[in-house]
Amino acid sequence: MSNIEKVDEFLTEAGIFYLATVNENNKPKNRPLGFHMLVNDKIYFGVGTFKEVYKQMENNPYVEISATVMPRFIRYYGKVVFDDDESLVKKAYEALPEIKEIYEKSGWKMGIFHLEEATCEFRGMFDIEKKYEF
């Protein structure tokens, strides 16, 4: 199993994970997410382009994702890179048909992104067990 597959597997096991950004007042903002997909050795995430989180990532592309599967957790952080590849949006909609329906009815667009200059720390309560650079 590759290192990025290990990160993807942990996110899948966690189910819900948290994305931290910096808002317009230079304050931290955290929100739960559940969608991710591994495609061509990259983990992709999706958020609505109309949402604050999307604008925050445009303004400051450095984010952190955290997930917990007790008693361990991960910190996966790096620079957001938005991907305009429509095939990725299509794959996201295949995984989330209820989102596709809502977005298509509303005229909203899904912003797909992955992290570059990224690090993932697999952590116990007091130490880093493994650390991977991507």
C-alpha positions in Angstrom: 0.0 0.0 0.0 1.4 3.4 -0.9 1.6 6.2 1.6 -1.2 8.2 0.0 -3.4 5.1 0.0 -2.7 4.9 3.8 -4.0 8.5 4.2 -7.0 7.7 2.0 -7.8 4.6 4.0 -7.6 6.5 7.3 -10.0 9.2 6.0 -12.4 6.5 4.9 -12.3 4.8 8.3 -12.8 8.1 10.1 -15.8 8.9 7.9 -16.0 12.5 9.0 -12.9 14.7 9.0 -12.3 18.4 9.5 -10.9 21.1 7.2 -9.3 24.1 8.7 -8.9 27.4 6.8 -8.2 31.0 7.7 -11.2 33.4 7.3 -11.2 37.0 6.1 -10.4 38.2 9.6 -7.3 36.1 9.7 -9.1 33.7 12.2 -9.2 29.9 12.0 -12.3 28.3 10.6 -13.0 24.6 10.8 -15.8 22.5 9.2 -16.7 18.8 8.9 -16.4 17.1 5.6 -16.9 13.5 4.5 -16.2 13.4 0.8 -12.8 12.4 -0.6 -11.7 10.2 -3.5 -8.3 8.8 -4.5 -7.6 9.3 -8.2 -4.2 8.8 -9.8 -2.4 8.9 -6.4 -4.0 12.2 -5.3 -6.7 12.6 -2.7 -9.4 14.9 -4.0 -11.9 16.8 -1.9 -14.9 18.9 -3.0 -16.7 22.0 -1.8 -19.2 24.4 -3.4 -17.6 27.3 -5.2 -20.3 29.5 -3.7 -19.3 28.7 -0.1 -17.1 30.7 2.2 -14.6 27.8 2.5 -13.9 28.0 -1.2 -13.2 31.8 -1.1 -11.1 31.3 2.0 -8.9 28.7 0.2 -8.6 31.0 -2.8 -7.3 33.8 -0.5 -5.0 31.6 1.6 -4.5 28.1 0.0 -2.8 26.6 3.1 -5.1 24.3 5.0 -5.1 21.4 7.4 -7.3 18.4 7.5 -7.6 16.3 10.7 -9.3 13.0 11.3 -9.6 10.7 14.3 -9.9 6.9 14.5 -9.4 6.4 18.3 -6.8 6.3 19.7 -5.0 7.7 16.6 -5.4 10.8 14.5 -3.9 12.4 11.4 -3.0 15.9 10.4 -2.8 16.3 6.6 -1.8 19.7 5.6 -0.5 21.6 2.6 -1.4 23.9 -0.2 -4.7 23.7 -2.0 -4.6 23.2 -5.7 -8.0 23.5 -7.5 -8.6 21.1 -10.4 -10.9 22.2 -13.3 -11.0 18.7 -14.7 -14.7 18.0 -15.3 -14.1 14.2 -15.1 -13.2 14.7 -11.4 -16.5 16.5 -10.8 -18.3 13.7 -12.6 -16.6 11.1 -10.3 -17.6 13.2 -7.3 -21.2 13.3 -8.4 -21.2 9.6 -9.0 -20.2 9.1 -5.4 -22.6 11.8 -4.2 -25.7 11.6 -6.4 -27.8 13.6 -3.8 -25.3 16.5 -4.1 -25.3 16.3 -7.9 -29.1 16.8 -7.9 -29.0 19.7 -5.5 -26.1 21.4 -7.3 -27.6 20.9 -10.8 -31.0 22.3 -9.6 -29.4 25.3 -8.0 -26.8 26.0 -10.8 -24.0 25.6 -8.2 -20.6 24.3 -9.1 -18.4 21.9 -7.2 -14.8 23.0 -6.6 -12.5 20.0 -6.6 -9.1 20.3 -5.0 -6.1 18.3 -3.7 -3.1 19.2 -1.6 0.4 19.8 -2.8 3.5 20.6 -0.7 1.7 18.3 1.7 2.6 16.4 4.8 0.6 13.8 6.7 1.3 13.0 10.3 -0.1 9.8 11.7 -0.2 10.5 15.4 -0.8 8.9 18.8 -1.7 11.0 21.8 1.9 12.1 22.5 3.9 11.5 19.4 4.2 11.3 15.6 4.1 7.6 14.6 4.7 8.1 10.9 5.2 11.2 8.7 4.8 11.3 4.9 5.6 14.1 2.5 3.7 14.4 -0.8 
